[in-house]
Amino acid sequence: MDKFNVCQFFEDGTYEYVRRFVPAEEAMTAFKHFTNSVAARTGIVQRVIITDTGDCTNAEWVYGKGLTYPLKEEK
């Protein structure tokens, strides 16, 4: 079973892993929570990512841009 990490990056350049080695569903729930938090909406949190155990980015949210990866397909 694949495991994932969720990390948030702050405006001062620091970061914090908010979930480590969790299943995909738990990582996605945390990602949604931390990208909609008061800190994210006010810019204290600048970026939130989900990475897999190979350290590949699976999702990225950036303050002022929203979801930047994966990109939405144009129809």
N, C-alpha and C positions, 0 to 999 in steps of 0.2 A: 504494500500500500504506500502510495506517495505521501510525503509530508511536506508542509509548507511553513514559511515564516512570514510574519507581517511586521513591517518596520515603518515608523513615522519619523520624519525629519523636521526639525524645528527651525524657526527663523534665525536663531543664533548659531546655526551650523551643527548643533548636536543632534543625536538620533537615539531612538529607543525601540527595541524589539518588543512589541506588545503581544505577540504570539510566537512560539518557537516549536517547530516539529509537530504541527497539528494537521489533521485531515483537511482536505480541500473545503468542505462545507464550513468548518469552523473558521478557517482562514478568510473565506469570503464574507462570513457574518462579521468578523472583526474589521475587515477592510471597509465594509459598508458603514459600520459604526464609527470608525475613526475618520472617515472622509466626510461624515455628516456631523461631527462634533462641533461644539462651540469654538474650540481651538482651531479647527480646520476652517470654519466659516469666517473667522476673524483674522486669519493669516498667521497665527502663532505656529500652526502646523503648515509647513510649506509643501510637503510631499508625503505620500503613503504608497508603499509598494508591497506586493506579494512576491516572494521568491521561492523557488523549489530547492531541494537539497543539493542541486548542482549549481546553485547561486544564479540561476537564470531568472530574469524578471518575468512574471506571469501577468501582472497587472500593475498599472501606475496611475496615480491621481496626483495632479499638481494644482496648488492654490491658484485661482484666477483662470485656470484652463479647464479644470474638470478631469475626466478620464482621458488620458493621453495614450494609454496602451492597455489592451489591444485597441487598434483603431477601428472605428465603425466602418463597415463596408458601405459604399455608395450604391444605391439601387437605381 
